[in-house]
Amino acid sequence: MKKKQLAVFLLASLLAAGAWAQAWPSKPVRVIVPAPAGSSLDLIARTLADRLRVMWKQPVVIETKAGAGGLIGMDTVAKAPHDGYTLGIGFNGPIAFGPYMYARMPYEPSRDLTPIVLTTSQPNVLAVQADNPANTLPEFVEWAKKRGNRFSYASVGAGSSSHLTMELFRSVTHIEAVHVPYSGSPPAGLSLAAGDTQALFTVAPALLPLIQGQRVKLIAITSVKRSELMKDLPTVAESGYPGFESLAWNGFFTASGTPPEVVRRINADVNAVLREPAVRELLANQGLVAGGGSPEEFRAFIDSEGRKWGAIIAKVGIRLDQ
């Protein structure tokens, strides 16, 4: 009798879960963007939202909640009802770096957030002042070593992908450098162009005006393979440091406890959008590589990123207060 009751219960649960997934969404879905309006995250969220609202036949509302390195926005997602109606576009900092950098966080990413799908990734590029004598990565490393502690590098913020990429680079090249953090790509790029700093790892689109103005030049890119948009720019890996890779990435998350069927519905729909040629082209024009894949693949990727960068954060001793 108990086995029969259990079977009935399990069947009822499966039917209820399936009905829930089919009924979702029955109201507007909001997407939290933990970065300023006009940022690359904002662009990605709006691009996807334009397609998803058609597929879901519901409004998809973008809410900007910038601040604290993305923690404010992702905390909103973590504390939202676990029904799939609040999504967040999280990125390296508040997901993979934060647990290793902050003495305390308002949420625990692995416990409070469910990864849905990788949306895009983007390599960093190594930029130097246009009149720097180095034109290749080996030449740059040799030049930097000769400068010793007179060499400083900019970043787009302490604990950012920009910062950690240079620290990873320093760990494999054994160069000395003084870190000068800025609040974003524009001031960091201008400091490089003015000669106040001598190098910068950041995403290429942020430097486009300075490159076009011949104030900075690019030495290498941090993807494993060369970029389709910058085929002449060699990778760090092929320039003497095999296996070197650093990506700025982002993806959709929702609150833990959201029904798996709803998570898979969102995952399937976002994957479909990311496969659209027009979407891929739009993202590529911004230097972004369309993502995709399963929730399990995304979680495994996040775990690997945490281990990789957690070791760098511990080695450098980066600690940020909340």
C-alpha positions as CSV (number, residue, x, y, z in Angstrom):
1,M,0.0,0.0,0.0
2,K,2.8,2.4,0.9
3,K,4.6,1.7,-2.4
4,K,1.4,2.4,-4.3
5,Q,0.9,5.7,-2.4
6,L,4.5,6.7,-3.1
7,A,4.1,5.9,-6.8
8,V,0.9,8.0,-6.9
9,F,2.6,10.9,-5.1
10,L,5.6,10.8,-7.5
11,L,3.4,10.7,-10.5
12,A,1.3,13.6,-9.2
13,S,4.5,15.6,-8.5
14,L,5.8,15.0,-12.0
15,L,2.5,16.1,-13.5
16,A,2.4,19.2,-11.3
17,A,6.0,20.1,-12.2
18,G,5.2,19.6,-15.9
19,A,2.1,21.8,-15.6
20,W,4.1,24.5,-13.8
21,A,6.7,24.6,-16.6
22,Q,4.0,24.7,-19.3
23,A,2.2,27.5,-17.5
24,W,5.4,29.6,-17.1
25,P,5.5,32.4,-17.8
26,S,2.0,33.7,-16.9
27,K,3.2,37.2,-15.9
28,P,6.0,39.6,-16.7
29,V,9.6,38.5,-16.2
30,R,12.2,40.9,-14.9
31,V,15.9,40.8,-15.7
32,I,18.2,42.4,-13.2
33,V,21.3,44.0,-14.8
34,P,24.0,44.6,-12.1
35,A,25.8,47.2,-14.2
36,P,25.0,50.8,-15.5
37,A,22.7,51.4,-18.3
38,G,24.6,51.4,-21.6
39,S,27.1,48.8,-20.4
40,S,27.8,45.6,-22.3
41,L,25.7,43.7,-19.8
42,D,22.8,46.1,-20.5
43,L,23.2,45.5,-24.2
44,I,23.2,41.7,-23.8
45,A,20.2,41.7,-21.6
46,R,18.1,44.0,-23.9
47,T,19.1,42.0,-27.0
48,L,17.9,38.8,-25.4
49,A,14.9,40.4,-23.8
50,D,13.7,41.6,-27.2
51,R,13.5,38.1,-28.5
52,L,12.3,36.4,-25.3
53,R,9.3,38.6,-24.9
54,V,8.1,37.4,-28.3
55,M,8.7,33.7,-27.4
56,W,7.1,34.1,-23.9
57,K,4.3,36.4,-24.9
58,Q,5.0,38.3,-21.8
59,P,6.8,41.6,-21.0
60,V,10.5,41.2,-20.2
61,V,11.4,44.1,-18.0
62,I,15.0,45.3,-17.6
63,E,15.9,46.7,-14.2
64,T,19.3,48.3,-13.6
65,K,20.7,47.7,-10.2
66,A,24.4,48.7,-10.4
67,G,26.8,49.1,-7.5
68,A,29.2,47.3,-5.2
69,G,30.8,45.4,-8.1
70,G,27.6,43.7,-9.1
71,L,26.7,42.5,-5.6
72,I,23.7,44.7,-5.2
73,G,22.0,43.4,-8.4
74,M,22.8,39.7,-7.8
75,D,21.7,40.0,-4.2
76,T,18.3,41.1,-5.5
77,V,18.1,38.0,-7.6
78,A,19.3,35.7,-4.8
79,K,16.5,37.0,-2.5
80,A,13.7,37.0,-5.1
81,P,10.9,34.4,-5.0
82,H,12.2,31.1,-6.5
83,D,9.7,31.0,-9.3
84,G,11.8,32.0,-12.3
85,Y,10.2,35.4,-12.7
86,T,13.3,37.3,-11.6
87,L,16.5,36.6,-13.6
88,G,19.9,38.3,-13.3
89,I,22.7,38.6,-15.7
90,G,25.7,37.8,-13.5
91,F,29.4,38.0,-14.4
92,N,32.8,37.0,-13.1
93,G,33.0,39.4,-10.2
94,P,29.9,38.8,-8.1
95,I,29.8,35.1,-9.0
96,A,33.3,33.5,-9.3
97,F,35.6,36.1,-7.8
98,G,33.5,37.5,-4.9
99,P,33.6,34.5,-2.6
100,Y,37.4,34.7,-2.6
101,M,37.8,38.4,-2.3
102,Y,35.1,39.7,0.1
103,A,35.3,39.1,3.8
104,R,31.5,38.8,3.6
105,M,28.9,38.8,0.9
106,P,25.1,39.4,1.2
107,Y,24.5,36.1,-0.6
108,E,26.5,32.9,-1.4
109,P,26.6,32.3,-5.1
110,S,26.8,28.5,-5.0
111,R,24.0,28.3,-2.5
112,D,21.6,31.1,-3.3
113,L,21.8,31.3,-7.1
114,T,21.0,28.8,-9.8
115,P,23.0,29.1,-13.0
116,I,20.8,28.9,-16.1
117,V,23.0,29.5,-19.2
118,L,26.2,31.2,-20.3
119,T,25.1,34.2,-22.4
120,T,28.4,35.6,-23.7
121,S,32.2,35.6,-23.2
122,Q,34.8,38.1,-24.2
123,P,38.6,37.9,-24.1
124,N,40.7,40.7,-22.7
125,V,43.5,42.3,-24.8
126,L,46.8,43.6,-23.6
127,A,47.2,47.3,-24.5
128,V,50.2,49.5,-24.2
129,Q,50.9,53.2,-25.2
130,A,51.3,53.6,-28.9
131,D,55.0,54.7,-28.7
132,N,56.0,51.7,-26.5
133,P,59.0,50.0,-28.3
134,A,57.5,46.6,-27.8
135,N,55.4,45.2,-30.7
136,T,55.2,41.6,-29.6
137,L,54.5,39.9,-26.3
138,P,58.1,38.6,-25.8
139,E,59.4,42.2,-26.5
140,F,56.9,43.6,-24.0
141,V,57.9,41.1,-21.3
142,E,61.6,42.0,-21.8
143,W,60.8,45.7,-21.8
144,A,58.7,45.4,-18.6
145,K,61.4,43.4,-16.8
146,K,64.0,46.1,-17.5
147,R,61.7,48.7,-15.9
148,G,61.4,46.7,-12.7
149,N,59.3,48.5,-10.1
150,R,59.0,51.5,-12.4
151,F,56.4,49.6,-14.4
152,S,52.7,50.2,-13.4
153,Y,49.6,48.8,-14.9
154,A,46.0,50.1,-15.0
155,S,42.9,48.1,-14.3
156,V,39.2,48.8,-14.6
157,G,38.9,48.2,-10.9
158,A,40.4,46.2,-8.0
159,G,39.3,42.6,-8.2
160,S,38.0,42.9,-11.8
161,S,38.8,40.6,-14.7
162,S,41.1,43.3,-15.9
163,H,43.1,43.3,-12.6
164,L,43.2,39.5,-12.2
165,T,44.2,38.9,-15.8
166,M,47.4,41.0,-15.3
167,E,48.1,39.2,-12.0
168,L,47.8,35.8,-13.8
169,F,50.1,37.2,-16.5
170,R,52.6,38.4,-13.9
171,S,52.6,35.0,-12.3
172,V,53.7,33.3,-15.5
173,T,56.1,36.0,-16.7
174,H,57.6,36.9,-13.3
175,I,57.5,40.7,-14.0
176,E,57.2,43.3,-11.3
177,A,54.4,45.9,-11.6
178,V,52.5,48.4,-9.5
179,H,48.7,48.1,-9.7
180,V,46.7,51.3,-10.3
181,P,43.0,50.6,-10.2
182,Y,40.5,52.9,-11.9
183,S,36.7,53.0,-11.9
184,G,36.0,51.6,-15.3
185,S,37.5,51.3,-18.7
186,P,37.4,55.0,-19.9
187,P,39.7,56.4,-17.1
188,A,41.9,53.3,-17.2
189,G,42.4,53.7,-21.0
190,L,43.1,57.4,-20.7
191,S,45.7,56.8,-18.0
192,L,47.5,54.4,-20.4
193,A,47.2,56.8,-23.4
194,A,48.7,59.6,-21.2
195,G,51.6,57.5,-20.0
196,D,50.5,57.5,-16.4
197,T,50.4,53.7,-16.6
198,Q,52.2,51.4,-19.0
199,A,49.8,48.5,-19.6
200,L,46.2,47.5,-19.4
201,F,44.2,44.3,-19.8
202,T,40.6,45.0,-20.8
203,V,38.1,44.2,-23.4
204,A,38.9,45.6,-26.9
205,P,35.7,47.6,-27.6
206,A,36.4,49.8,-24.6
207,L,39.7,50.9,-26.2
208,L,38.5,51.4,-29.8
209,P,38.5,55.3,-29.7
210,L,42.1,55.2,-28.3
211,I,43.2,52.6,-30.9
212,Q,41.6,54.6,-33.8
213,G,43.3,57.7,-32.4
214,Q,46.7,55.9,-32.5
215,R,47.2,56.6,-28.8
216,V,47.4,52.9,-27.7
217,K,48.2,49.7,-29.5
218,L,47.3,46.1,-28.8
219,I,50.0,43.4,-28.1
220,A,48.0,40.2,-27.5
221,I,44.6,38.7,-26.7
222,T,43.7,36.3,-23.9
223,S,41.5,33.8,-25.7
224,V,42.9,30.4,-26.5
225,K,42.3,31.0,-30.2
226,R,42.7,34.1,-32.2
227,S,39.6,36.3,-32.5
228,E,37.7,36.4,-35.7
229,L,37.4,40.1,-35.4
230,M,41.2,40.6,-34.7
231,K,42.8,37.8,-36.7
232,D,46.2,39.5,-36.8
233,L,46.4,39.8,-33.0
234,P,48.3,36.8,-31.5
235,T,47.2,35.1,-28.3
236,V,49.1,35.1,-25.1
237,A,49.1,31.3,-25.3
238,E,50.8,31.2,-28.7
239,S,53.3,33.9,-27.7
240,G,55.1,31.7,-25.3
241,Y,52.6,30.9,-22.5
242,P,50.7,27.8,-23.5
243,G,47.3,27.4,-21.9
244,F,46.9,31.0,-20.9
245,E,43.3,32.1,-21.0
246,S,41.2,34.8,-19.4
247,L,37.6,35.6,-20.4
248,A,35.2,38.1,-19.2
249,W,31.9,36.2,-19.1
250,N,28.3,36.5,-18.1
251,G,25.1,34.5,-17.9
252,F,21.6,34.2,-16.6
253,F,20.9,33.2,-13.0
254,T,17.8,32.9,-10.9
255,A,17.1,32.2,-7.2
256,S,17.9,28.8,-5.9
257,G,14.9,26.6,-5.4
258,T,13.4,27.6,-8.8
259,P,11.7,24.5,-10.3
260,P,14.2,22.6,-12.5
261,E,11.5,22.5,-15.3
262,V,11.3,26.3,-15.3
263,V,15.1,26.6,-15.4
264,R,15.3,24.2,-18.3
265,R,12.5,26.1,-20.2
266,I,14.5,29.4,-19.8
267,N,17.7,27.6,-20.8
268,A,16.2,26.1,-23.9
269,D,14.7,29.5,-25.0
270,V,17.9,31.5,-24.4
271,N,19.9,28.9,-26.3
272,A,17.5,29.2,-29.2
273,V,17.9,33.0,-29.2
274,L,21.7,32.7,-29.0
275,R,21.7,30.5,-32.1
276,E,20.0,33.1,-34.2
277,P,22.5,34.4,-36.8
278,A,21.3,38.0,-36.4
279,V,21.9,37.9,-32.6
280,R,25.3,36.3,-33.0
281,E,26.3,38.9,-35.5
282,L,25.0,41.7,-33.3
283,L,27.0,40.4,-30.3
284,A,30.1,39.7,-32.4
285,N,30.1,43.4,-33.6
286,Q,30.5,44.2,-29.9
287,G,33.4,41.8,-29.5
288,L,31.2,39.3,-27.7
289,V,31.1,35.5,-28.3
290,A,27.6,34.0,-28.0
291,G,27.4,31.4,-25.3
292,G,24.9,28.6,-24.7
293,G,24.9,25.1,-23.2
294,S,23.1,23.4,-20.4
295,P,22.7,24.6,-16.8
296,E,25.1,21.8,-15.7
297,E,27.8,22.9,-18.1
298,F,27.4,26.5,-16.9
299,R,27.7,25.4,-13.2
300,A,30.8,23.3,-14.0
301,F,32.4,26.3,-15.8
302,I,31.7,28.6,-12.9
303,D,33.3,26.1,-10.5
304,S,36.4,25.8,-12.6
305,E,36.7,29.6,-12.9
306,G,36.4,29.9,-9.1
307,R,39.2,27.4,-8.5
308,K,41.4,29.1,-11.1
309,W,40.9,32.7,-10.0
310,G,40.6,31.9,-6.3
311,A,44.2,30.7,-6.4
312,I,45.3,34.0,-8.0
313,I,43.3,36.1,-5.5
314,A,44.8,34.2,-2.6
315,K,48.3,34.5,-4.0
316,V,48.0,38.2,-4.6
317,G,46.2,38.7,-1.3
318,I,43.2,40.7,-2.7
319,R,40.6,41.4,0.0
320,L,37.8,43.8,-0.5
321,D,35.4,45.1,2.2
322,Q,31.6,45.3,1.8
